[in-house]
């Protein structure tokens, strides 16, 4: 498992942090939700590269 910070994930898929944050909290059941991990304090977000790749593929469809 390779965890990325929000900025690293955004850079990897060439999107803004805002887009990824919205994807993490999507409520529309037709849209894929981006899975993420949060530190115990809730201040730092980490995204697994496999989850990021799966989300990108789901968005293409």
N, CA, C and O atoms as a Maestro MAE file, in Angstrom:
{
 s_m_m2io_version
 :::
 2.0.0
}

f_m_ct {
 s_m_title
 :::
 protein
 m_atom[244] {
  # First column is atom index #
  i_m_mmod_type
  r_m_x_coord
  r_m_y_coord
  r_m_z_coord
  i_m_residue_number
  s_m_chain_name
  s_m_pdb_residue_name
  s_m_pdb_atom_name
  i_m_atomic_number
  :::
  1 25 0.855 -1.175 0.000 1 A "UNK " " N  " 7
  2 3 0.000 0.000 0.000 1 A "UNK " " CA " 6
  3 2 0.897 1.233 0.000 1 A "UNK " " C  " 6
  4 15 1.747 1.405 0.874 1 A "UNK " " O  " 8
  5 25 0.691 2.071 -0.985 2 A "UNK " " N  " 7
  6 3 1.424 3.332 -1.062 2 A "UNK " " CA " 6
  7 2 0.436 4.465 -0.802 2 A "UNK " " C  " 6
  8 15 -0.504 4.671 -1.569 2 A "UNK " " O  " 8
  9 25 0.659 5.192 0.281 3 A "UNK " " N  " 7
  10 3 -0.238 6.287 0.639 3 A "UNK " " CA " 6
  11 2 0.336 7.616 0.172 3 A "UNK " " C  " 6
  12 15 1.530 7.882 0.312 3 A "UNK " " O  " 8
  13 25 -0.532 8.433 -0.381 4 A "UNK " " N  " 7
  14 3 -0.158 9.755 -0.869 4 A "UNK " " CA " 6
  15 2 -0.871 10.821 -0.053 4 A "UNK " " C  " 6
  16 15 -1.962 10.593 0.470 4 A "UNK " " O  " 8
  17 25 -0.248 11.983 0.051 5 A "UNK " " N  " 7
  18 3 -0.949 13.121 0.641 5 A "UNK " " CA " 6
  19 2 -1.961 13.611 -0.387 5 A "UNK " " C  " 6
  20 15 -1.929 13.205 -1.549 5 A "UNK " " O  " 8
  21 25 -2.839 14.468 0.043 6 A "UNK " " N  " 7
  22 3 -3.845 15.008 -0.875 6 A "UNK " " CA " 6
  23 2 -3.178 15.744 -2.035 6 A "UNK " " C  " 6
  24 15 -3.604 15.609 -3.182 6 A "UNK " " O  " 8
  25 25 -2.144 16.513 -1.745 7 A "UNK " " N  " 7
  26 3 -1.437 17.250 -2.797 7 A "UNK " " CA " 6
  27 2 -0.745 16.300 -3.766 7 A "UNK " " C  " 6
  28 15 -0.793 16.511 -4.978 7 A "UNK " " O  " 8
  29 25 -0.103 15.256 -3.248 8 A "UNK " " N  " 7
  30 3 0.561 14.281 -4.117 8 A "UNK " " CA " 6
  31 2 -0.448 13.575 -5.022 8 A "UNK " " C  " 6
  32 15 -0.188 13.358 -6.206 8 A "UNK " " O  " 8
  33 25 -1.594 13.221 -4.454 9 A "UNK " " N  " 7
  34 3 -2.640 12.559 -5.241 9 A "UNK " " CA " 6
  35 2 -3.164 13.496 -6.326 9 A "UNK " " C  " 6
  36 15 -3.370 13.079 -7.466 9 A "UNK " " O  " 8
  37 25 -3.377 14.748 -5.972 10 A "UNK " " N  " 7
  38 3 -3.864 15.729 -6.945 10 A "UNK " " CA " 6
  39 2 -2.853 15.916 -8.071 10 A "UNK " " C  " 6
  40 15 -3.227 16.001 -9.241 10 A "UNK " " O  " 8
  41 25 -1.587 15.978 -7.718 11 A "UNK " " N  " 7
  42 3 -0.539 16.125 -8.730 11 A "UNK " " CA " 6
  43 2 -0.479 14.905 -9.641 11 A "UNK " " C  " 6
  44 15 -0.279 15.037 -10.849 11 A "UNK " " O  " 8
  45 25 -0.651 13.730 -9.068 12 A "UNK " " N  " 7
  46 3 -0.538 12.490 -9.847 12 A "UNK " " CA " 6
  47 2 -1.627 12.386 -10.913 12 A "UNK " " C  " 6
  48 15 -1.372 11.901 -12.015 12 A "UNK " " O  " 8
  49 25 -2.835 12.838 -10.592 13 A "UNK " " N  " 7
  50 3 -3.934 12.742 -11.567 13 A "UNK " " CA " 6
  51 2 -4.230 14.075 -12.250 13 A "UNK " " C  " 6
  52 15 -5.203 14.197 -12.995 13 A "UNK " " O  " 8
  53 25 -3.391 15.065 -11.991 14 A "UNK " " N  " 7
  54 3 -3.498 16.373 -12.629 14 A "UNK " " CA " 6
  55 2 -4.860 17.029 -12.378 14 A "UNK " " C  " 6
  56 15 -5.487 17.564 -13.293 14 A "UNK " " O  " 8
  57 25 -5.297 16.975 -11.131 15 A "UNK " " N  " 7
  58 3 -6.535 17.629 -10.706 15 A "UNK " " CA " 6
  59 2 -6.236 18.488 -9.484 15 A "UNK " " C  " 6
  60 15 -5.163 18.383 -8.890 15 A "UNK " " O  " 8
  61 25 -7.175 19.325 -9.117 16 A "UNK " " N  " 7
  62 3 -6.978 20.154 -7.933 16 A "UNK " " CA " 6
  63 2 -7.356 19.385 -6.669 16 A "UNK " " C  " 6
  64 15 -8.090 18.398 -6.717 16 A "UNK " " O  " 8
  65 25 -6.838 19.862 -5.540 17 A "UNK " " N  " 7
  66 3 -7.194 19.265 -4.255 17 A "UNK " " CA " 6
  67 2 -8.694 19.386 -4.017 17 A "UNK " " C  " 6
  68 15 -9.307 18.497 -3.425 17 A "UNK " " O  " 8
  69 25 -9.282 20.480 -4.475 18 A "UNK " " N  " 7
  70 3 -10.715 20.698 -4.279 18 A "UNK " " CA " 6
  71 2 -11.537 19.597 -4.943 18 A "UNK " " C  " 6
  72 15 -12.507 19.110 -4.363 18 A "UNK " " O  " 8
  73 25 -11.152 19.206 -6.148 19 A "UNK " " N  " 7
  74 3 -11.871 18.148 -6.865 19 A "UNK " " CA " 6
  75 2 -11.788 16.842 -6.082 19 A "UNK " " C  " 6
  76 15 -12.785 16.133 -5.949 19 A "UNK " " O  " 8
  77 25 -10.605 16.524 -5.566 20 A "UNK " " N  " 7
  78 3 -10.450 15.286 -4.802 20 A "UNK " " CA " 6
  79 2 -11.226 15.344 -3.489 20 A "UNK " " C  " 6
  80 15 -11.824 14.350 -3.079 20 A "UNK " " O  " 8
  81 25 -11.220 16.494 -2.834 21 A "UNK " " N  " 7
  82 3 -11.998 16.629 -1.589 21 A "UNK " " CA " 6
  83 2 -13.486 16.409 -1.858 21 A "UNK " " C  " 6
  84 15 -14.170 15.736 -1.086 21 A "UNK " " O  " 8
  85 25 -13.978 16.974 -2.946 22 A "UNK " " N  " 7
  86 3 -15.386 16.780 -3.306 22 A "UNK " " CA " 6
  87 2 -15.666 15.312 -3.615 22 A "UNK " " C  " 6
  88 15 -16.734 14.799 -3.280 22 A "UNK " " O  " 8
  89 25 -14.722 14.641 -4.245 23 A "UNK " " N  " 7
  90 3 -14.891 13.220 -4.579 23 A "UNK " " CA " 6
  91 2 -14.912 12.350 -3.323 23 A "UNK " " C  " 6
  92 15 -15.535 11.289 -3.314 23 A "UNK " " O  " 8
  93 25 -14.240 12.790 -2.277 24 A "UNK " " N  " 7
  94 3 -14.220 12.025 -1.027 24 A "UNK " " CA " 6
  95 2 -15.554 12.113 -0.296 24 A "UNK " " C  " 6
  96 15 -15.892 11.232 0.494 24 A "UNK " " O  " 8
  97 25 -16.303 13.163 -0.556 25 A "UNK " " N  " 7
  98 3 -17.541 13.397 0.190 25 A "UNK " " CA " 6
  99 2 -18.765 13.449 -0.721 25 A "UNK " " C  " 6
  100 15 -19.767 14.078 -0.383 25 A "UNK " " O  " 8
  101 25 -18.684 12.792 -1.869 26 A "UNK " " N  " 7
  102 3 -19.786 12.805 -2.831 26 A "UNK " " CA " 6
  103 2 -21.016 12.109 -2.230 26 A "UNK " " C  " 6
  104 15 -20.893 11.096 -1.541 26 A "UNK " " O  " 8
  105 25 -22.187 12.660 -2.499 27 A "UNK " " N  " 7
  106 3 -23.425 12.070 -1.983 27 A "UNK " " CA " 6
  107 2 -24.300 11.498 -3.092 27 A "UNK " " C  " 6
  108 15 -25.246 10.761 -2.817 27 A "UNK " " O  " 8
  109 25 -23.995 11.828 -4.325 28 A "UNK " " N  " 7
  110 3 -24.758 11.308 -5.461 28 A "UNK " " CA " 6
  111 2 -24.374 9.843 -5.689 28 A "UNK " " C  " 6
  112 15 -23.208 9.554 -5.957 28 A "UNK " " O  " 8
  113 25 -25.324 8.922 -5.589 29 A "UNK " " N  " 7
  114 3 -24.990 7.500 -5.730 29 A "UNK " " CA " 6
  115 2 -24.519 7.110 -7.132 29 A "UNK " " C  " 6
  116 15 -23.961 6.028 -7.317 29 A "UNK " " O  " 8
  117 25 -24.737 7.967 -8.106 30 A "UNK " " N  " 7
  118 3 -24.287 7.674 -9.471 30 A "UNK " " CA " 6
  119 2 -22.799 7.955 -9.660 30 A "UNK " " C  " 6
  120 15 -22.200 7.500 -10.634 30 A "UNK " " O  " 8
  121 25 -22.205 8.697 -8.739 31 A "UNK " " N  " 7
  122 3 -20.794 9.050 -8.855 31 A "UNK " " CA " 6
  123 2 -19.951 8.197 -7.912 31 A "UNK " " C  " 6
  124 15 -20.382 7.887 -6.801 31 A "UNK " " O  " 8
  125 25 -18.752 7.817 -8.349 32 A "UNK " " N  " 7
  126 3 -17.886 7.032 -7.469 32 A "UNK " " CA " 6
  127 2 -17.319 7.904 -6.350 32 A "UNK " " C  " 6
  128 15 -17.050 9.090 -6.541 32 A "UNK " " O  " 8
  129 25 -17.146 7.299 -5.196 33 A "UNK " " N  " 7
  130 3 -16.605 8.005 -4.044 33 A "UNK " " CA " 6
  131 2 -15.142 7.616 -3.874 33 A "UNK " " C  " 6
  132 15 -14.799 6.435 -3.930 33 A "UNK " " O  " 8
  133 25 -14.292 8.596 -3.669 34 A "UNK " " N  " 7
  134 3 -12.869 8.354 -3.482 34 A "UNK " " CA " 6
  135 2 -12.619 7.949 -2.038 34 A "UNK " " C  " 6
  136 15 -12.952 8.687 -1.111 34 A "UNK " " O  " 8
  137 25 -12.029 6.767 -1.851 35 A "UNK " " N  " 7
  138 3 -11.719 6.286 -0.503 35 A "UNK " " CA " 6
  139 2 -10.463 6.985 -0.002 35 A "UNK " " C  " 6
  140 15 -9.554 7.278 -0.778 35 A "UNK " " O  " 8
  141 25 -10.419 7.250 1.303 36 A "UNK " " N  " 7
  142 3 -9.253 7.906 1.881 36 A "UNK " " CA " 6
  143 2 -9.087 7.488 3.329 36 A "UNK " " C  " 6
  144 15 -9.998 6.932 3.942 36 A "UNK " " O  " 8
  145 25 -7.913 7.764 3.863 37 A "UNK " " N  " 7
  146 3 -7.603 7.507 5.264 37 A "UNK " " CA " 6
  147 2 -7.345 8.844 5.933 37 A "UNK " " C  " 6
  148 15 -6.824 9.770 5.312 37 A "UNK " " O  " 8
  149 25 -7.707 8.937 7.182 38 A "UNK " " N  " 7
  150 3 -7.484 10.157 7.943 38 A "UNK " " CA " 6
  151 2 -6.672 9.815 9.185 38 A "UNK " " C  " 6
  152 15 -6.854 8.751 9.778 38 A "UNK " " O  " 8
  153 25 -5.782 10.709 9.576 39 A "UNK " " N  " 7
  154 3 -5.016 10.494 10.799 39 A "UNK " " CA " 6
  155 2 -5.960 10.608 11.990 39 A "UNK " " C  " 6
  156 15 -7.044 11.176 11.859 39 A "UNK " " O  " 8
  157 25 -5.572 10.082 13.141 40 A "UNK " " N  " 7
  158 3 -6.461 10.146 14.312 40 A "UNK " " CA " 6
  159 2 -6.951 11.558 14.641 40 A "UNK " " C  " 6
  160 15 -8.083 11.732 15.094 40 A "UNK " " O  " 8
  161 25 -6.116 12.550 14.419 41 A "UNK " " N  " 7
  162 3 -6.537 13.924 14.698 41 A "UNK " " CA " 6
  163 2 -7.463 14.458 13.607 41 A "UNK " " C  " 6
  164 15 -8.129 15.476 13.792 41 A "UNK " " O  " 8
  165 25 -7.500 13.764 12.469 42 A "UNK " " N  " 7
  166 3 -8.356 14.199 11.370 42 A "UNK " " CA " 6
  167 2 -7.772 15.319 10.542 42 A "UNK " " C  " 6
  168 15 -8.444 15.855 9.661 42 A "UNK " " O  " 8
  169 25 -6.541 15.678 10.807 43 A "UNK " " N  " 7
  170 3 -5.946 16.810 10.110 43 A "UNK " " CA " 6
  171 2 -5.248 16.424 8.811 43 A "UNK " " C  " 6
  172 15 -5.156 17.236 7.890 43 A "UNK " " O  " 8
  173 25 -4.757 15.195 8.733 44 A "UNK " " N  " 7
  174 3 -4.032 14.770 7.536 44 A "UNK " " CA " 6
  175 2 -4.818 13.687 6.804 44 A "UNK " " C  " 6
  176 15 -5.367 12.772 7.417 44 A "UNK " " O  " 8
  177 25 -4.856 13.811 5.514 45 A "UNK " " N  " 7
  178 3 -5.572 12.855 4.668 45 A "UNK " " CA " 6
  179 2 -4.545 12.097 3.841 45 A "UNK " " C  " 6
  180 15 -3.596 12.683 3.318 45 A "UNK " " O  " 8
  181 25 -4.745 10.793 3.728 46 A "UNK " " N  " 7
  182 3 -3.886 9.952 2.900 46 A "UNK " " CA " 6
  183 2 -4.765 9.156 1.946 46 A "UNK " " C  " 6
  184 15 -5.836 8.681 2.322 46 A "UNK " " O  " 8
  185 25 -4.308 9.017 0.720 47 A "UNK " " N  " 7
  186 3 -5.055 8.292 -0.306 47 A "UNK " " CA " 6
  187 2 -4.155 7.193 -0.856 47 A "UNK " " C  " 6
  188 15 -3.019 7.451 -1.253 47 A "UNK " " O  " 8
  189 25 -4.667 5.973 -0.878 48 A "UNK " " N  " 7
  190 3 -3.928 4.841 -1.427 48 A "UNK " " CA " 6
  191 2 -3.904 4.962 -2.951 48 A "UNK " " C  " 6
  192 15 -4.907 5.325 -3.565 48 A "UNK " " O  " 8
  193 25 -2.772 4.660 -3.548 49 A "UNK " " N  " 7
  194 3 -2.647 4.775 -5.002 49 A "UNK " " CA " 6
  195 2 -3.626 3.853 -5.729 49 A "UNK " " C  " 6
  196 15 -4.117 4.202 -6.802 49 A "UNK " " O  " 8
  197 25 -3.913 2.688 -5.163 50 A "UNK " " N  " 7
  198 3 -4.865 1.761 -5.796 50 A "UNK " " CA " 6
  199 2 -6.277 2.342 -5.781 50 A "UNK " " C  " 6
  200 15 -7.010 2.220 -6.762 50 A "UNK " " O  " 8
  201 25 -6.660 2.972 -4.670 51 A "UNK " " N  " 7
  202 3 -7.978 3.602 -4.589 51 A "UNK " " CA " 6
  203 2 -8.074 4.782 -5.555 51 A "UNK " " C  " 6
  204 15 -9.117 5.007 -6.168 51 A "UNK " " O  " 8
  205 25 -6.993 5.522 -5.683 52 A "UNK " " N  " 7
  206 3 -6.964 6.656 -6.603 52 A "UNK " " CA " 6
  207 2 -7.130 6.176 -8.047 52 A "UNK " " C  " 6
  208 15 -7.898 6.756 -8.815 52 A "UNK " " O  " 8
  209 25 -6.410 5.120 -8.408 53 A "UNK " " N  " 7
  210 3 -6.508 4.573 -9.764 53 A "UNK " " CA " 6
  211 2 -7.913 4.035 -10.037 53 A "UNK " " C  " 6
  212 15 -8.448 4.222 -11.130 53 A "UNK " " O  " 8
  213 25 -8.508 3.371 -9.051 54 A "UNK " " N  " 7
  214 3 -9.867 2.835 -9.215 54 A "UNK " " CA " 6
  215 2 -10.874 3.969 -9.397 54 A "UNK " " C  " 6
  216 15 -11.792 3.858 -10.210 54 A "UNK " " O  " 8
  217 25 -10.708 5.051 -8.653 55 A "UNK " " N  " 7
  218 3 -11.612 6.193 -8.766 55 A "UNK " " CA " 6
  219 2 -11.490 6.834 -10.157 55 A "UNK " " C  " 6
  220 15 -12.497 7.173 -10.779 55 A "UNK " " O  " 8
  221 25 -10.262 6.996 -10.635 56 A "UNK " " N  " 7
  222 3 -10.050 7.588 -11.961 56 A "UNK " " CA " 6
  223 2 -10.714 6.725 -13.032 56 A "UNK " " C  " 6
  224 15 -11.375 7.253 -13.927 56 A "UNK " " O  " 8
  225 25 -10.547 5.416 -12.951 57 A "UNK " " N  " 7
  226 3 -11.167 4.513 -13.928 57 A "UNK " " CA " 6
  227 2 -12.693 4.599 -13.867 57 A "UNK " " C  " 6
  228 15 -13.358 4.598 -14.903 57 A "UNK " " O  " 8
  229 25 -13.242 4.674 -12.662 58 A "UNK " " N  " 7
  230 3 -14.699 4.774 -12.507 58 A "UNK " " CA " 6
  231 2 -15.223 6.090 -13.080 58 A "UNK " " C  " 6
  232 15 -16.320 6.133 -13.635 58 A "UNK " " O  " 8
  233 25 -14.452 7.149 -12.949 59 A "UNK " " N  " 7
  234 3 -14.877 8.446 -13.476 59 A "UNK " " CA " 6
  235 2 -14.866 8.462 -15.005 59 A "UNK " " C  " 6
  236 15 -15.605 9.233 -15.617 59 A "UNK " " O  " 8
  237 25 -14.048 7.633 -15.618 60 A "UNK " " N  " 7
  238 3 -13.980 7.582 -17.079 60 A "UNK " " CA " 6
  239 2 -15.237 6.969 -17.681 60 A "UNK " " C  " 6
  240 15 -15.550 7.208 -18.847 60 A "UNK " " O  " 8
  241 25 -15.950 6.187 -16.896 61 A "UNK " " N  " 7
  242 3 -17.120 5.478 -17.420 61 A "UNK " " CA " 6
  243 2 -18.381 6.270 -17.300 61 A "UNK " " C  " 6
  244 15 -19.446 5.799 -17.700 61 A "UNK " " O  " 8
  :::
 }
 m_bond[243] {
  # First column is bond index #
  i_m_from
  i_m_to
  i_m_order
  :::
  1 1 2 1
  2 2 3 1
  3 3 4 2
  4 3 5 1
  5 5 6 1
  6 6 7 1
  7 7 8 2
  8 7 9 1
  9 9 10 1
  10 10 11 1
  11 11 12 2
  12 11 13 1
  13 13 14 1
  14 14 15 1
  15 15 16 2
  16 15 17 1
  17 17 18 1
  18 18 19 1
  19 19 20 2
  20 19 21 1
  21 21 22 1
  22 22 23 1
  23 23 24 2
  24 23 25 1
  25 25 26 1
  26 26 27 1
  27 27 28 2
  28 27 29 1
  29 29 30 1
  30 30 31 1
  31 31 32 2
  32 31 33 1
  33 33 34 1
  34 34 35 1
  35 35 36 2
  36 35 37 1
  37 37 38 1
  38 38 39 1
  39 39 40 2
  40 39 41 1
  41 41 42 1
  42 42 43 1
  43 43 44 2
  44 43 45 1
  45 45 46 1
  46 46 47 1
  47 47 48 2
  48 47 49 1
  49 49 50 1
  50 50 51 1
  51 51 52 2
  52 51 53 1
  53 53 54 1
  54 54 55 1
  55 55 56 2
  56 55 57 1
  57 57 58 1
  58 58 59 1
  59 59 60 2
  60 59 61 1
  61 61 62 1
  62 62 63 1
  63 63 64 2
  64 63 65 1
  65 65 66 1
  66 66 67 1
  67 67 68 2
  68 67 69 1
  69 69 70 1
  70 70 71 1
  71 71 72 2
  72 71 73 1
  73 73 74 1
  74 74 75 1
  75 75 76 2
  76 75 77 1
  77 77 78 1
  78 78 79 1
  79 79 80 2
  80 79 81 1
  81 81 82 1
  82 82 83 1
  83 83 84 2
  84 83 85 1
  85 85 86 1
  86 86 87 1
  87 87 88 2
  88 87 89 1
  89 89 90 1
  90 90 91 1
  91 91 92 2
  92 91 93 1
  93 93 94 1
  94 94 95 1
  95 95 96 2
  96 95 97 1
  97 97 98 1
  98 98 99 1
  99 99 100 2
  100 99 101 1
  101 101 102 1
  102 102 103 1
  103 103 104 2
  104 103 105 1
  105 105 106 1
  106 106 107 1
  107 107 108 2
  108 107 109 1
  109 109 110 1
  110 110 111 1
  111 111 112 2
  112 111 113 1
  113 113 114 1
  114 114 115 1
  115 115 116 2
  116 115 117 1
  117 117 118 1
  118 118 119 1
  119 119 120 2
  120 119 121 1
  121 121 122 1
  122 122 123 1
  123 123 124 2
  124 123 125 1
  125 125 126 1
  126 126 127 1
  127 127 128 2
  128 127 129 1
  129 129 130 1
  130 130 131 1
  131 131 132 2
  132 131 133 1
  133 133 134 1
  134 134 135 1
  135 135 136 2
  136 135 137 1
  137 137 138 1
  138 138 139 1
  139 139 140 2
  140 139 141 1
  141 141 142 1
  142 142 143 1
  143 143 144 2
  144 143 145 1
  145 145 146 1
  146 146 147 1
  147 147 148 2
  148 147 149 1
  149 149 150 1
  150 150 151 1
  151 151 152 2
  152 151 153 1
  153 153 154 1
  154 154 155 1
  155 155 156 2
  156 155 157 1
  157 157 158 1
  158 158 159 1
  159 159 160 2
  160 159 161 1
  161 161 162 1
  162 162 163 1
  163 163 164 2
  164 163 165 1
  165 165 166 1
  166 166 167 1
  167 167 168 2
  168 167 169 1
  169 169 170 1
  170 170 171 1
  171 171 172 2
  172 171 173 1
  173 173 174 1
  174 174 175 1
  175 175 176 2
  176 175 177 1
  177 177 178 1
  178 178 179 1
  179 179 180 2
  180 179 181 1
  181 181 182 1
  182 182 183 1
  183 183 184 2
  184 183 185 1
  185 185 186 1
  186 186 187 1
  187 187 188 2
  188 187 189 1
  189 189 190 1
  190 190 191 1
  191 191 192 2
  192 191 193 1
  193 193 194 1
  194 194 195 1
  195 195 196 2
  196 195 197 1
  197 197 198 1
  198 198 199 1
  199 199 200 2
  200 199 201 1
  201 201 202 1
  202 202 203 1
  203 203 204 2
  204 203 205 1
  205 205 206 1
  206 206 207 1
  207 207 208 2
  208 207 209 1
  209 209 210 1
  210 210 211 1
  211 211 212 2
  212 211 213 1
  213 213 214 1
  214 214 215 1
  215 215 216 2
  216 215 217 1
  217 217 218 1
  218 218 219 1
  219 219 220 2
  220 219 221 1
  221 221 222 1
  222 222 223 1
  223 223 224 2
  224 223 225 1
  225 225 226 1
  226 226 227 1
  227 227 228 2
  228 227 229 1
  229 229 230 1
  230 230 231 1
  231 231 232 2
  232 231 233 1
  233 233 234 1
  234 234 235 1
  235 235 236 2
  236 235 237 1
  237 237 238 1
  238 238 239 1
  239 239 240 2
  240 239 241 1
  241 241 242 1
  242 242 243 1
  243 243 244 2
  :::
 }
}
